[in-house]
Amino acid sequence: MLAYPYMLTTPFITMRTLFLLWFVFTTNLFQAQIIVEGRVLSEETKQPLAFVNIGIVNKSVGCVSSEDGHFTLSVPDSLKNSVLKFSIIGFHTKTYKISEVKQLAGIYLSTGSQVLEEITVSAKATQTKILGNKTKDKKNKVSMFQNAVSGSETAVKLDIKHKNTFLKKVFFNVVSSNVDQALLRLNIYRIGSEGMPGSNLLKKSIVKKVPLKEGFVYLDISADNIWVDEPVFISLEMLSGISSNNQVYISTKMNASETFTRRTSQDKWDCIRNFGLGIQVEVNY
């Protein structure tokens, strides 16, 4: 099994030393955290908003709101003066200082205006192609997400070369899993600065309950009507169902194109080079 994104080795340490290190670490951790709680709702309908991305930009401090809009976030004391960003497709993004969030009865997001671009598809024979990291290798496997918390995200680049390319199906090979199913969100990003994932191209959230038993897992996205004209990133974001005690390992391709990850909502993206997580997409053009 490959470590993801790196392998951690530990020299021999006595149990007493391990206990003391654990005690000091956890004591300092709990003393140095503040808890931020709240609920995100629609400004227009006053209904709760599920799966809103919440976090401190470019820091590994974030979460996703639950199905009833609630969220709980542990923030290191060193970041207590930071700003929290609240964002979800279809609504205007808002930011608040952490001290402000603790005073609010709720976080209200207003509906954003979405203008869909009209796409004209030429009448020609449809060709099918598989993009992404093509692999079903059972020896080279990695954990599907870098961090087993809501908002953890993994992306690969799709080398789109034809205009009006239709994204039909996303799939990957589960090598081992002790998870029955998980709630995942699919995202499509433009190529941003420094070649990292940029703005989200989607006009609505695509959330799917995904079975994660061994073998190929297929996500049919044909009904979501996604057309792209240029290279993009496709990502899978973990919303719920996977934890540090329940992991999913999928095939990976070594010496392949990069894999892009971020630990949680609003965090910065990291690039793992020569390491292609086996996310594949069937496209038509």
CORVEN-V177197 format. One record per residue. RES is the residue in one small letter. SS is DSSP state (H for helix, E for strand, L for the rest). OMEGA is omega in radians with two decimals (* if undefined). NEAR is the number of other ideal C-beta (glycine too) atoms within 8 Angstrom. Layout:
BEGIN
RES;SS;OMEGA;NEAR / RES;SS;OMEGA;NEAR
END
This chain:
BEGIN
m;L;3.11;5 / l;L;3.04;8 / a;L;-3.04;8 / y;L;0.07;7 / p;L;-3.13;9 / y;L;3.14;5 / m;L;-3.13;5 / l;L;3.08;5 / t;L;-3.07;4 / t;L;3.08;4 / p;L;-3.12;4 / f;L;3.12;3 / i;L;-3.14;7 / t;L;3.13;6 / m;H;3.14;5 / r;H;3.13;6 / t;H;3.11;8 / l;H;-3.13;9 / f;H;-3.13;8 / l;H;3.11;8 / l;H;3.12;9 / w;H;-3.10;8 / f;H;-3.14;8 / v;H;-3.11;8 / f;H;-3.08;8 / t;H;3.10;8 / t;H;3.12;8 / n;H;-3.10;8 / l;H;-3.09;8 / f;H;3.12;7 / q;H;-3.02;6 / a;L;-3.13;8 / q;E;2.96;10 / i;E;-3.10;9 / i;E;3.10;8 / v;E;-3.13;12 / e;E;3.10;7 / g;E;3.13;11 / r;E;-3.13;11 / v;E;-3.09;15 / l;E;3.05;14 / s;E;3.13;13 / e;L;-3.09;8 / e;L;-3.02;6 / t;L;-3.07;5 / k;L;3.10;6 / q;L;-3.13;6 / p;E;3.11;12 / l;L;-3.14;13 / a;L;2.97;9 / f;L;3.02;12 / v;L;3.08;14 / n;E;-3.06;13 / i;E;3.10;16 / g;E;3.05;16 / i;L;-3.04;13 / v;L;3.09;8 / n;L;3.04;6 / k;L;-3.14;12 / s;L;3.13;7 / v;L;-3.10;13 / g;E;3.12;16 / c;E;3.07;13 / v;E;3.12;13 / s;L;-3.14;14 / s;L;-3.12;8 / e;L;3.07;6 / d;L;3.03;7 / g;L;-3.10;13 / h;E;3.03;10 / f;E;3.04;14 / t;E;-3.05;8 / l;E;3.05;13 / s;E;-3.08;9 / v;E;3.07;14 / p;E;-3.12;10 / d;H;-3.13;8 / s;H;-3.13;5 / l;H;-3.05;11 / k;L;3.12;10 / n;L;-3.10;6 / s;L;3.13;11 / v;E;3.05;9 / l;E;3.11;14 / k;E;3.12;13 / f;E;-3.11;14 / s;E;3.03;9 / i;L;-3.13;11 / i;L;3.09;8 / g;L;-3.14;9 / f;E;3.09;12 / h;L;3.11;7 / t;L;3.08;8 / k;E;3.06;9 / t;E;3.11;7 / y;E;2.95;11 / k;E;-3.12;9 / i;H;3.13;15 / s;H;3.11;8 / e;H;-3.12;8 / v;H;-3.09;12 / k;L;-3.13;8 / q;L;-3.04;5 / l;L;3.08;9 / a;L;3.12;2 / g;L;3.06;8 / i;E;-3.08;12 / y;E;3.10;8 / l;E;-3.14;16 / s;L;-3.13;9 / t;E;3.11;10 / g;L;3.11;7 / s;L;-3.14;4 / q;L;3.12;6 / v;L;3.13;4 / l;L;3.11;5 / e;L;3.11;4 / e;L;-3.11;4 / i;L;3.10;6 / t;L;-3.11;5 / v;L;-3.10;6 / s;L;-3.12;5 / a;L;3.13;3 / k;L;3.13;4 / a;L;-3.12;3 / t;L;3.06;6 / q;L;-3.14;6 / t;E;3.13;8 / k;E;3.07;8 / i;E;3.11;9 / l;E;-3.12;9 / g;E;-3.11;12 / n;L;-3.05;14 / k;L;3.12;7 / t;L;2.96;12 / k;L;-3.12;7 / d;L;3.13;11 / k;L;-3.14;7 / k;L;3.11;4 / n;L;-3.11;10 / k;E;-3.14;13 / v;E;3.05;12 / s;E;-3.04;9 / m;L;-3.12;13 / f;L;-3.10;12 / q;L;-3.10;11 / n;L;-3.03;8 / a;L;3.06;11 / v;L;-3.13;9 / s;L;-3.11;10 / g;L;3.06;17 / s;L;-2.95;15 / e;E;3.12;12 / t;E;-3.07;14 / a;E;2.98;15 / v;E;-3.10;16 / k;E;3.05;11 / l;E;-3.09;13 / d;L;-3.13;6 / i;L;-3.10;12 / k;L;-3.08;3 / h;L;3.06;6 / k;L;-3.13;5 / n;L;3.06;11 / t;E;-3.05;12 / f;E;3.12;10 / l;E;-2.98;14 / k;E;-2.99;11 / k;E;3.05;11 / v;E;3.13;14 / f;E;3.12;11 / f;E;-3.08;13 / n;E;3.09;14 / v;E;-3.13;14 / v;E;3.08;10 / s;E;-3.08;8 / s;E;2.95;11 / n;L;3.11;5 / v;L;3.11;11 / d;L;3.14;5 / q;E;3.12;9 / a;E;3.08;13 / l;E;-3.09;12 / l;E;3.04;12 / r;E;3.09;12 / l;E;3.09;16 / n;E;3.07;14 / i;E;-3.08;13 / y;E;2.94;15 / r;E;3.00;9 / i;E;-3.08;11 / g;L;-3.12;10 / s;H;3.14;5 / e;H;3.07;4 / g;H;3.13;6 / m;L;3.05;9 / p;E;-3.11;11 / g;E;-3.09;8 / s;E;-3.12;6 / n;E;-3.11;7 / l;L;-3.04;8 / l;L;3.12;11 / k;L;3.09;6 / k;L;3.11;7 / s;L;3.06;9 / i;E;-3.09;10 / v;E;-3.09;9 / k;E;3.00;9 / k;E;-2.94;6 / v;E;3.01;10 / p;E;-3.03;7 / l;L;3.04;12 / k;L;-3.10;8 / e;L;-3.10;6 / g;E;-3.12;6 / f;E;3.07;8 / v;E;-3.09;12 / y;E;3.05;7 / l;E;3.13;11 / d;E;-3.14;7 / i;L;-3.10;12 / s;H;-3.13;8 / a;H;3.14;5 / d;H;2.98;9 / n;L;-3.11;5 / i;E;3.11;9 / w;E;3.11;10 / v;E;-3.07;11 / d;L;-3.02;7 / e;L;3.13;6 / p;L;-3.12;7 / v;E;2.95;13 / f;E;2.98;14 / i;E;-3.08;16 / s;E;2.97;14 / l;E;-3.11;14 / e;E;-3.12;11 / m;E;3.11;17 / l;E;3.09;13 / s;E;3.05;7 / g;L;3.13;10 / i;L;3.14;12 / s;E;3.13;5 / s;L;3.13;5 / n;L;-3.12;4 / n;E;-3.02;10 / q;L;3.10;12 / v;E;3.13;14 / y;E;-3.12;12 / i;E;-3.12;13 / s;E;3.07;13 / t;E;-3.09;16 / k;E;-3.14;12 / m;E;-3.12;8 / n;L;3.12;4 / a;L;3.12;9 / s;L;-3.03;7 / e;L;2.95;11 / t;E;-3.10;15 / f;E;-3.09;16 / t;E;2.86;14 / r;E;-2.95;11 / r;L;-3.11;10 / t;L;-3.09;15 / s;L;3.05;11 / q;L;3.13;14 / d;L;3.07;14 / k;L;3.10;7 / w;L;3.02;10 / d;E;3.14;9 / c;E;3.05;9 / i;E;-3.01;10 / r;L;3.12;5 / n;L;-3.04;7 / f;E;-3.03;11 / g;E;3.06;14 / l;E;-2.95;13 / g;L;3.02;16 / i;L;-3.07;12 / q;E;-3.11;12 / v;E;3.01;14 / e;E;-3.12;11 / v;E;3.02;14 / n;E;3.08;10 / y;L;*;10
END
